[in-house]
Amino acid sequence: MADKLTHFNDQDRARMVDVTAKKVTARLARATGQIHMHPTTLQQITAGHIKKGDVLAVAQVAGIMAAKRTAELIPMCHLIPLTGVDIHFHDNGHDTITADAVVKTKHVTGVEIEALLAIQTALLTIYDMCKAIDRGMVIGNVHLVEKDGGKSGHFIFAQPDN
C-alpha cells in the first residue's frame, strides 16, 4: 500500500495516467456484491412475480452495459475494449442475492473498475425493479475478488480478520 498514487500530476491535480508504454496483455477482473431484502421480495423475484419483468435478466443486461460504459462514468478510467463480460446471480434461499461478475480484455490496463461497476449497476437494477415492494433493501459487500494480468500481477481478495 506504499505505492505512490498515479492519478496526480506534478501540480497535485487530477490526471489520466499515461499507459502508452504498457504492454498489451490478457487481463481479467472478478467482482462480487450482495443485496439483502425481505424474504417475500426474494420469493417474488425467483417466482417471476415482479410486475416490471424478469429482474435478474434485466439486472444482468444492465451490469454488462455499465461495464462497457465505465469510462463515461468514472473520470480517470481509460476507454477499454472489453472482450468479455459475464454476470451470474445466486441466492441464499432466504433474503440475499449475490452477483458475481467476470470482465476480460486484452489491453494495456486492467478492468477492475469495469467489474465493480457491473456489480453495482446490476444490484441497483434489482433495487430499482423491486423498490415498490421493498424499500429496505441493502446493497453491500461489493469488492474485487480477483485481478489477473499486467505488471502488478495476480491479486486474490483475502477476507480481513475481524
Backbone as ProteinMPNN parsed JSONL, in Angstrom:
{"seq_chain_A": "MADKLTHFNDQDRARMVDVTAKKVTARLARATGQIHMHPTTLQQITAGHIKKGDVLAVAQVAGIMAAKRTAELIPMCHLIPLTGVDIHFHDNGHDTITADAVVKTKHVTGVEIEALLAIQTALLTIYDMCKAIDRGMVIGNVHLVEKDGGKSGHFIFAQPDN", "coords_chain_A": {"N_chain_A": [[0.814, -1.201, 0.0], [2.168, 1.146, -0.07], [2.667, 2.324, -2.444], [2.98, 5.081, -4.701], [0.335, 7.268, -5.491], [-0.997, 7.449, -8.727], [-2.663, 9.099, -10.136], [-2.281, 11.814, -10.066], [-0.833, 14.853, -11.15], [2.289, 16.729, -11.539], [1.527, 19.056, -10.312], [-0.128, 18.31, -8.359], [-2.718, 17.845, -9.215], [-5.616, 16.273, -10.658], [-5.14, 13.695, -13.1], [-5.273, 11.747, -16.08], [-3.812, 8.648, -16.16], [-0.891, 7.957, -18.044], [-0.748, 5.387, -20.23], [0.649, 4.606, -22.396], [3.164, 3.305, -22.827], [2.797, 0.793, -21.796], [2.537, -2.796, -21.998], [0.424, -4.817, -24.07], [-1.645, -7.126, -22.608], [-3.434, -10.102, -21.648], [-6.15, -9.603, -19.535], [-8.048, -9.836, -16.531], [-10.819, -9.418, -14.368], [-12.587, -10.106, -11.41], [-15.525, -9.495, -9.62], [-17.73, -9.047, -6.822], [-20.885, -8.804, -5.072], [-23.654, -8.039, -2.87], [-27.233, -8.03, -2.359], [-29.465, -7.45, 0.131], [-32.696, -8.34, 1.236], [-36.242, -8.315, 2.014], [-37.575, -11.487, 2.857], [-39.93, -12.187, 1.389], [-39.693, -10.615, -0.855], [-37.517, -11.726, -2.217], [-38.684, -14.201, -2.757], [-40.706, -13.416, -4.549], [-39.154, -12.446, -6.668], [-37.763, -14.78, -7.506], [-39.923, -16.345, -8.239], [-40.829, -15.018, -10.411], [-42.68, -12.942, -10.233], [-42.53, -10.165, -10.233], [-43.744, -7.114, -11.234], [-42.45, -5.459, -13.092], [-40.963, -7.113, -14.692], [-38.57, -9.694, -15.659], [-36.416, -9.746, -13.245], [-33.682, -10.508, -12.738], [-32.706, -11.002, -15.3], [-32.885, -8.474, -16.496], [-31.217, -7.044, -14.754], [-28.797, -8.314, -15.273], [-28.261, -7.577, -17.946], [-28.12, -4.815, -17.573], [-25.844, -4.606, -15.927], [-23.843, -5.549, -17.67], [-23.994, -3.587, -19.676], [-23.191, -1.365, -18.164], [-20.518, -2.01, -17.517], [-19.379, -1.781, -20.056], [-19.524, 0.94, -20.42], [-17.97, 2.246, -18.598], [-15.825, 4.149, -18.697], [-17.173, 6.463, -19.337], [-18.385, 7.187, -17.013], [-16.654, 7.118, -14.799], [-14.267, 9.328, -14.068], [-11.32, 9.173, -14.49], [-10.867, 6.765, -15.72], [-9.697, 4.646, -18.33], [-10.821, 4.225, -21.702], [-11.706, 1.09, -22.518], [-11.433, -1.693, -24.625], [-13.575, -4.203, -24.164], [-13.421, -7.73, -23.95], [-14.995, -9.64, -22.928], [-17.806, -10.008, -20.783], [-19.433, -11.253, -18.025], [-22.11, -12.069, -15.935], [-23.313, -13.53, -13.029], [-25.926, -14.735, -10.916], [-26.831, -15.753, -7.635], [-28.794, -17.007, -4.933], [-29.437, -17.091, -1.377], [-31.589, -18.513, -0.663], [-33.212, -17.343, 1.164], [-32.987, -14.399, 1.905], [-31.149, -12.933, 0.4], [-29.434, -11.917, -2.517], [-26.634, -12.703, -4.399], [-24.345, -11.257, -6.589], [-22.064, -11.985, -9.151], [-19.387, -10.965, -11.136], [-17.436, -11.286, -14.097], [-14.956, -9.814, -15.932], [-13.236, -9.276, -18.944], [-10.34, -8.436, -20.932], [-8.019, -7.696, -23.572], [-5.562, -5.793, -23.335], [-3.884, -2.683, -22.404], [-4.323, -1.901, -19.833], [-6.043, -2.622, -16.739], [-9.25, -4.139, -15.773], [-10.652, -3.765, -13.418], [-12.326, -1.718, -12.366], [-14.389, -1.75, -14.179], [-15.521, -4.266, -13.663], [-16.366, -3.899, -11.001], [-18.18, -1.777, -11.338], [-20.06, -3.04, -12.955], [-21.161, -4.881, -11.133], [-22.234, -3.139, -9.132], [-24.138, -1.761, -10.66], [-25.81, -3.827, -11.572], [-26.867, -4.685, -9.105], [-28.118, -2.32, -8.227], [-30.06, -2.174, -10.18], [-31.662, -4.365, -9.547], [-32.629, -3.378, -7.113], [-34.033, -1.101, -8.081], [-36.042, -2.316, -9.638], [-37.52, -3.623, -7.731], [-38.246, -1.888, -5.74], [-40.803, -0.902, -5.252], [-42.06, -2.78, -3.703], [-40.303, -3.253, -1.646], [-38.548, -1.15, 0.034], [-36.504, -1.272, 1.794], [-34.238, -2.638, 1.049], [-30.767, -3.556, 1.075], [-27.675, -2.825, -0.254], [-24.507, -4.284, -0.393], [-21.172, -5.352, 0.641], [-19.598, -5.212, -1.648], [-16.91, -5.902, -3.686], [-13.608, -6.32, -5.115], [-12.724, -9.475, -6.233], [-10.832, -10.938, -7.595], [-7.971, -10.266, -9.616], [-6.176, -10.35, -12.584], [-3.311, -10.336, -14.72], [-1.161, -8.01, -16.418], [1.403, -5.73, -15.157], [1.336, -5.566, -12.355], [0.534, -8.041, -11.551], [-1.046, -10.995, -10.131], [-3.947, -10.828, -8.142], [-5.745, -11.825, -5.323], [-8.591, -11.568, -3.37], [-8.359, -11.349, 0.09], [-10.054, -12.318, 2.873], [-10.575, -9.972, 5.387], [-9.269, -10.1, 8.739], [-11.351, -10.146, 11.559]], "CA_chain_A": [[0.0, 0.0, 0.0], [3.053, 2.296, -0.028], [2.838, 2.849, -3.797], [2.549, 6.454, -4.927], [-0.86, 7.38, -6.324], [-0.575, 7.86, -10.069], [-3.667, 9.944, -10.787], [-1.996, 13.222, -9.784], [0.309, 15.365, -11.905], [3.29, 17.398, -10.708], [0.875, 20.145, -9.59], [-1.076, 17.641, -7.475], [-4.064, 17.897, -9.798], [-6.004, 15.001, -11.27], [-4.754, 13.428, -14.473], [-5.461, 10.384, -16.549], [-2.495, 8.025, -16.221], [-0.403, 7.643, -19.388], [-0.462, 3.949, -20.338], [1.189, 4.417, -23.741], [4.306, 2.393, -22.874], [2.476, -0.516, -21.221], [2.351, -3.896, -22.94], [-0.887, -5.435, -24.17], [-1.719, -8.457, -22.015], [-4.772, -10.551, -21.265], [-6.464, -9.128, -18.189], [-9.309, -10.337, -16.019], [-11.21, -8.97, -13.034], [-13.807, -10.675, -10.85], [-16.054, -8.714, -8.507], [-18.95, -9.602, -6.238], [-21.648, -7.942, -4.181], [-24.913, -8.622, -2.424], [-28.364, -7.198, -1.995], [-30.29, -8.089, 1.155], [-34.081, -7.903, 1.063], [-37.236, -9.066, 2.77], [-37.728, -12.818, 2.248], [-41.002, -12.25, 0.38], [-39.196, -9.988, -2.079], [-36.751, -12.755, -2.915], [-39.647, -15.19, -3.267], [-41.371, -12.865, -5.735], [-38.163, -12.395, -7.753], [-37.499, -16.129, -8.016], [-41.155, -16.86, -8.837], [-41.15, -14.232, -11.603], [-43.904, -12.171, -9.976], [-42.285, -8.722, -10.177], [-44.51, -6.537, -12.349], [-41.588, -4.819, -14.085], [-40.369, -8.105, -15.573], [-37.569, -10.637, -15.157], [-35.478, -8.887, -12.514], [-32.282, -10.888, -12.901], [-32.333, -10.825, -16.71], [-32.674, -7.039, -16.714], [-30.028, -6.665, -13.978], [-27.63, -8.839, -15.979], [-28.003, -6.707, -19.101], [-27.703, -3.507, -17.052], [-24.456, -4.732, -15.473], [-22.982, -5.638, -18.851], [-23.974, -2.248, -20.291], [-22.396, -0.474, -17.307], [-19.099, -2.335, -17.707], [-18.971, -1.255, -21.358], [-19.551, 2.403, -20.414], [-17.282, 2.701, -17.386], [-15.029, 5.367, -18.937], [-18.073, 7.615, -19.398], [-18.892, 7.495, -15.681], [-15.561, 7.269, -13.844], [-13.483, 10.305, -14.829], [-9.943, 8.862, -14.866], [-10.768, 5.442, -16.334], [-9.43, 4.58, -19.765], [-11.786, 3.522, -22.528], [-11.084, -0.211, -22.718], [-12.235, -2.631, -25.419], [-13.816, -5.413, -23.392], [-13.567, -8.936, -24.762], [-15.997, -10.485, -22.299], [-18.428, -9.62, -19.516], [-20.424, -12.239, -17.633], [-22.641, -11.832, -14.595], [-24.128, -14.624, -12.507], [-26.63, -14.471, -9.661], [-27.318, -16.857, -6.829], [-29.392, -16.51, -3.692], [-29.265, -17.962, -0.213], [-32.865, -19.164, -0.381], [-33.928, -16.649, 2.236], [-33.148, -12.946, 1.828], [-29.981, -12.288, -0.2], [-28.948, -12.286, -3.842], [-25.24, -12.369, -4.649], [-23.999, -11.094, -8.002], [-20.65, -12.169, -9.454], [-19.053, -10.526, -12.49], [-16.107, -11.519, -14.659], [-14.726, -8.916, -17.059], [-11.957, -9.589, -19.589], [-9.854, -7.633, -22.047], [-6.62, -7.855, -23.976], [-5.29, -4.361, -23.451], [-2.734, -2.195, -21.64], [-4.71, -1.574, -18.463], [-6.966, -3.603, -16.194], [-10.704, -3.979, -15.854], [-11.23, -3.862, -12.086], [-13.425, -0.77, -12.188], [-15.474, -2.245, -15.016], [-16.172, -5.36, -12.935], [-17.051, -3.33, -9.837], [-19.334, -1.011, -11.815], [-21.052, -4.018, -13.401], [-21.835, -5.39, -9.938], [-23.05, -2.074, -8.526], [-25.27, -1.456, -11.53], [-26.73, -4.965, -11.519], [-27.56, -4.653, -7.816], [-29.022, -1.158, -8.246], [-31.188, -2.511, -11.046], [-32.553, -5.189, -8.72], [-33.294, -2.441, -6.197], [-34.988, -0.29, -8.841], [-37.175, -3.114, -10.098], [-38.271, -4.169, -6.591], [-38.432, -0.882, -4.691], [-42.217, -0.691, -4.957], [-42.498, -3.714, -2.662], [-39.309, -3.363, -0.579], [-37.608, -0.024, 0.016], [-35.484, -1.509, 2.812], [-33.131, -3.458, 0.555], [-29.442, -3.014, 1.38], [-26.588, -3.289, -1.115], [-23.263, -4.266, 0.367], [-20.097, -6.32, 0.444], [-19.112, -5.128, -3.033], [-15.454, -5.832, -3.693], [-12.846, -7.058, -6.103], [-12.414, -10.823, -5.777], [-9.603, -11.377, -8.252], [-7.464, -9.478, -10.735], [-5.022, -11.023, -13.165], [-2.755, -9.705, -15.913], [-0.471, -6.744, -16.228], [2.656, -5.67, -14.406], [1.15, -5.762, -10.915], [0.352, -9.462, -11.294], [-2.287, -11.629, -9.709], [-4.478, -10.438, -6.825], [-6.924, -12.528, -4.847], [-9.104, -10.955, -2.158], [-8.209, -12.089, 1.349], [-11.021, -11.846, 3.857], [-9.878, -9.347, 6.532], [-9.531, -10.649, 10.078], [-12.193, -9.259, 12.38]], "C_chain_A": [[0.856, 1.262, 0.0], [3.277, 2.898, -1.409], [2.296, 4.27, -3.896], [1.306, 6.448, -5.818], [-0.479, 8.0, -7.661], [-1.557, 8.8, -10.761], [-3.5, 11.431, -10.455], [-0.773, 13.646, -10.58], [1.273, 16.084, -10.963], [2.751, 18.627, -9.986], [-0.154, 19.612, -8.588], [-2.529, 17.82, -7.917], [-4.331, 16.575, -10.513], [-5.517, 14.916, -12.716], [-5.141, 11.995, -14.805], [-4.071, 9.796, -16.757], [-2.14, 7.691, -17.669], [-0.007, 6.171, -19.43], [0.16, 3.599, -21.69], [2.271, 3.347, -23.797], [3.995, 0.989, -22.337], [2.229, -1.553, -22.315], [0.911, -4.394, -22.914], [-0.786, -6.841, -23.576], [-3.179, -8.821, -21.789], [-4.997, -10.159, -19.812], [-7.864, -9.587, -17.813], [-9.558, -9.716, -14.658], [-12.519, -9.645, -12.658], [-14.227, -9.796, -9.676], [-17.34, -9.373, -8.026], [-19.632, -8.561, -5.378], [-22.978, -8.589, -3.865], [-25.985, -7.571, -2.245], [-29.238, -8.01, -1.049], [-31.695, -7.493, 1.06], [-34.983, -8.696, 1.993], [-37.412, -10.426, 2.095], [-38.828, -12.907, 1.196], [-40.587, -11.585, -0.927], [-38.397, -11.001, -2.885], [-37.671, -13.821, -3.498], [-40.325, -14.694, -4.539], [-40.425, -12.771, -6.923], [-37.99, -13.786, -8.354], [-38.728, -16.752, -8.661], [-41.536, -16.109, -10.109], [-42.39, -13.386, -11.457], [-43.683, -10.664, -9.839], [-42.89, -8.102, -11.43], [-43.649, -5.906, -13.439], [-40.903, -5.816, -15.014], [-39.383, -9.008, -14.867], [-36.414, -9.849, -14.55], [-34.022, -9.244, -12.821], [-31.823, -10.767, -14.347], [-32.049, -9.359, -17.001], [-31.419, -6.573, -15.984], [-28.749, -7.136, -14.665], [-27.269, -7.95, -17.161], [-27.517, -5.333, -18.634], [-26.245, -3.542, -16.597], [-23.482, -4.796, -16.632], [-22.867, -4.271, -19.527], [-23.1, -1.291, -19.487], [-20.906, -0.734, -17.484], [-18.584, -1.707, -18.993], [-18.876, 0.273, -21.37], [-18.814, 3.009, -19.221], [-16.54, 4.013, -17.594], [-15.896, 6.618, -19.037], [-18.511, 8.074, -18.004], [-17.804, 7.768, -14.65], [-14.478, 8.107, -14.526], [-12.091, 9.882, -15.284], [-9.77, 7.47, -15.466], [-10.504, 5.56, -17.826], [-10.578, 3.862, -20.46], [-11.138, 2.205, -22.948], [-11.99, -1.077, -23.588], [-12.383, -3.945, -24.646], [-13.988, -6.599, -24.338], [-14.574, -9.899, -24.155], [-16.498, -9.893, -21.009], [-19.488, -10.675, -19.215], [-20.824, -11.981, -16.195], [-23.532, -13.013, -14.225], [-24.753, -14.197, -11.184], [-26.899, -15.786, -8.947], [-27.869, -16.28, -5.534], [-29.213, -17.537, -2.588], [-30.564, -18.667, 0.173], [-33.676, -18.474, 0.687], [-34.12, -15.162, 1.941], [-32.012, -12.207, 1.115], [-29.706, -12.839, -1.594], [-27.507, -11.818, -3.93], [-25.031, -12.298, -6.153], [-22.484, -11.24, -8.138], [-20.41, -11.77, -10.899], [-17.627, -10.911, -12.837], [-16.002, -10.626, -15.891], [-13.335, -9.199, -17.601], [-11.634, -8.587, -20.686], [-8.471, -8.139, -22.44], [-6.184, -6.434, -24.315], [-4.113, -3.985, -22.552], [-3.07, -1.824, -20.199], [-5.852, -2.487, -18.045], [-8.418, -3.202, -16.209], [-11.379, -4.116, -14.48], [-12.438, -2.947, -11.916], [-14.627, -1.199, -13.013], [-16.242, -3.359, -14.308], [-16.957, -4.833, -11.738], [-18.285, -2.529, -10.245], [-20.433, -1.941, -12.324], [-21.847, -4.545, -12.214], [-22.756, -4.339, -9.337], [-24.298, -1.801, -9.36], [-26.282, -2.596, -11.532], [-27.53, -4.946, -10.214], [-28.517, -3.467, -7.718], [-30.241, -1.418, -9.12], [-32.175, -3.413, -10.311], [-33.329, -4.296, -7.762], [-34.384, -1.658, -6.936], [-36.237, -1.087, -9.214], [-38.054, -3.619, -8.955], [-38.624, -3.133, -5.532], [-39.895, -0.632, -4.341], [-42.714, -1.627, -3.855], [-41.525, -3.795, -1.486], [-38.29, -2.229, -0.682], [-36.468, -0.207, 1.015], [-34.342, -2.387, 2.343], [-31.797, -2.763, 0.826], [-28.422, -3.666, 0.458], [-25.299, -3.224, -0.308], [-22.288, -5.333, -0.067], [-19.628, -6.364, -1.015], [-17.597, -4.998, -2.988], [-14.866, -6.63, -4.843], [-12.475, -8.405, -5.496], [-11.064, -11.283, -6.33], [-9.272, -10.427, -9.385], [-6.247, -10.204, -11.262], [-4.61, -10.303, -14.436], [-2.094, -8.381, -15.586], [0.719, -6.856, -15.3], [2.469, -5.97, -12.916], [0.783, -7.195, -10.549], [-1.02, -9.861, -10.812], [-2.667, -11.166, -8.315], [-5.682, -11.312, -6.536], [-7.308, -11.917, -3.501], [-8.904, -11.883, -0.969], [-9.171, -11.494, 2.356], [-10.294, -11.235, 5.054], [-10.244, -10.037, 7.846], [-10.355, -9.652, 10.867], [-11.753, -9.256, 13.811]], "O_chain_A": [[0.305, 2.361, 0.066], [4.002, 3.884, -1.538], [1.296, 4.619, -3.268], [1.243, 5.698, -6.792], [0.279, 8.969, -7.709], [-1.29, 9.249, -11.876], [-4.451, 12.208, -10.55], [0.203, 12.904, -10.679], [1.1, 16.055, -9.745], [3.44, 19.19, -9.135], [-0.95, 20.374, -8.04], [-3.439, 17.931, -7.094], [-3.411, 15.862, -10.915], [-5.485, 15.906, -13.447], [-5.309, 11.153, -13.923], [-3.245, 10.385, -17.454], [-2.98, 7.205, -18.427], [0.938, 5.751, -18.762], [0.193, 2.432, -22.08], [2.291, 2.551, -24.736], [4.839, 0.096, -22.417], [1.773, -1.225, -23.411], [0.26, -4.393, -21.869], [0.052, -7.642, -23.99], [-4.048, -7.95, -21.746], [-4.129, -10.364, -18.963], [-8.746, -9.71, -18.663], [-8.625, -9.51, -13.882], [-13.44, -9.746, -13.469], [-13.403, -9.404, -8.85], [-17.956, -10.161, -8.745], [-19.027, -7.557, -5.001], [-23.382, -9.56, -4.505], [-25.705, -6.395, -2.013], [-29.689, -9.107, -1.38], [-31.858, -6.295, 0.832], [-34.542, -9.626, 2.668], [-37.397, -10.5, 0.866], [-38.678, -13.63, 0.211], [-41.079, -11.954, -1.993], [-38.579, -11.121, -4.097], [-37.451, -14.289, -4.615], [-40.499, -15.452, -5.493], [-40.837, -12.99, -8.062], [-38.062, -13.952, -9.571], [-38.596, -17.602, -9.541], [-42.463, -16.513, -10.812], [-43.087, -13.13, -12.439], [-44.575, -9.958, -9.369], [-42.586, -8.515, -12.548], [-44.074, -5.828, -14.592], [-40.321, -5.415, -16.021], [-39.357, -9.084, -13.639], [-35.544, -9.35, -15.264], [-33.221, -8.362, -13.132], [-30.658, -10.458, -14.595], [-31.074, -9.039, -17.681], [-30.639, -5.792, -16.53], [-27.735, -6.438, -14.643], [-26.101, -7.61, -17.353], [-26.608, -4.757, -19.232], [-25.494, -2.602, -16.858], [-22.42, -4.176, -16.592], [-21.774, -3.85, -19.904], [-22.354, -0.498, -20.061], [-20.117, 0.205, -17.589], [-17.48, -1.163, -19.022], [-18.216, 0.842, -22.24], [-19.03, 4.174, -18.886], [-16.619, 4.903, -16.747], [-15.397, 7.727, -18.839], [-18.953, 9.209, -17.831], [-18.005, 8.56, -13.73], [-13.839, 7.637, -15.468], [-11.71, 10.219, -16.405], [-8.642, 7.037, -15.698], [-11.019, 6.455, -18.496], [-11.227, 2.996, -19.874], [-10.131, 2.207, -23.657], [-13.187, -1.184, -23.318], [-11.422, -4.7, -24.5], [-14.618, -6.485, -25.389], [-14.966, -10.873, -24.799], [-15.725, -9.34, -20.226], [-20.342, -10.959, -20.054], [-19.98, -11.709, -15.341], [-24.386, -13.436, -15.004], [-24.182, -13.404, -10.435], [-27.164, -16.807, -9.582], [-27.463, -15.204, -5.095], [-28.881, -18.696, -2.839], [-30.634, -19.334, 1.205], [-34.732, -18.972, 1.078], [-35.246, -14.7, 1.751], [-31.919, -10.983, 1.213], [-29.74, -14.048, -1.825], [-27.191, -10.681, -3.58], [-25.484, -13.168, -6.897], [-21.721, -10.689, -7.344], [-21.148, -12.189, -11.791], [-16.73, -10.87, -11.994], [-16.852, -10.676, -16.781], [-12.376, -9.345, -16.843], [-12.521, -7.976, -21.282], [-7.845, -8.913, -21.716], [-6.404, -5.941, -25.421], [-3.431, -4.854, -22.009], [-2.178, -1.468, -19.43], [-6.545, -3.055, -18.889], [-8.777, -2.091, -16.597], [-12.534, -4.533, -14.39], [-13.462, -3.366, -11.376], [-15.767, -1.027, -12.582], [-17.472, -3.391, -14.349], [-18.081, -5.269, -11.487], [-19.317, -2.592, -9.578], [-21.616, -1.655, -12.14], [-23.072, -4.644, -12.281], [-23.924, -4.614, -9.064], [-25.388, -1.63, -8.815], [-27.487, -2.351, -11.496], [-28.741, -5.169, -10.226], [-29.615, -3.604, -7.178], [-31.333, -0.931, -8.828], [-33.387, -3.244, -10.438], [-34.543, -4.439, -7.617], [-35.518, -1.567, -6.466], [-37.356, -0.583, -9.113], [-39.203, -4.0, -9.178], [-39.242, -3.473, -4.523], [-40.191, -0.189, -3.231], [-43.675, -1.309, -3.154], [-41.871, -4.344, -0.439], [-37.295, -2.34, -1.397], [-35.56, 0.622, 1.072], [-33.546, -2.842, 3.164], [-31.711, -1.536, 0.808], [-28.314, -4.89, 0.393], [-25.029, -2.235, 0.373], [-22.532, -6.101, -0.998], [-19.303, -7.429, -1.54], [-17.061, -4.101, -2.337], [-15.518, -7.48, -5.45], [-11.971, -8.468, -4.375], [-10.27, -11.921, -5.638], [-10.155, -9.86, -10.028], [-5.384, -10.626, -10.493], [-5.443, -9.733, -15.141], [-2.431, -7.723, -14.602], [1.006, -7.913, -14.739], [3.347, -6.562, -12.288], [0.725, -7.535, -9.367], [-2.014, -9.174, -11.044], [-1.828, -11.114, -7.416], [-6.536, -11.516, -7.399], [-6.471, -11.768, -2.611], [-9.245, -13.065, -1.026], [-9.109, -10.302, 2.656], [-9.475, -11.91, 5.679], [-11.371, -10.494, 8.035], [-10.083, -8.451, 10.844], [-12.348, -8.567, 14.639]]}, "name": "protein", "num_of_chains": 1, "seq": "MADKLTHFNDQDRARMVDVTAKKVTARLARATGQIHMHPTTLQQITAGHIKKGDVLAVAQVAGIMAAKRTAELIPMCHLIPLTGVDIHFHDNGHDTITADAVVKTKHVTGVEIEALLAIQTALLTIYDMCKAIDRGMVIGNVHLVEKDGGKSGHFIFAQPDN"}
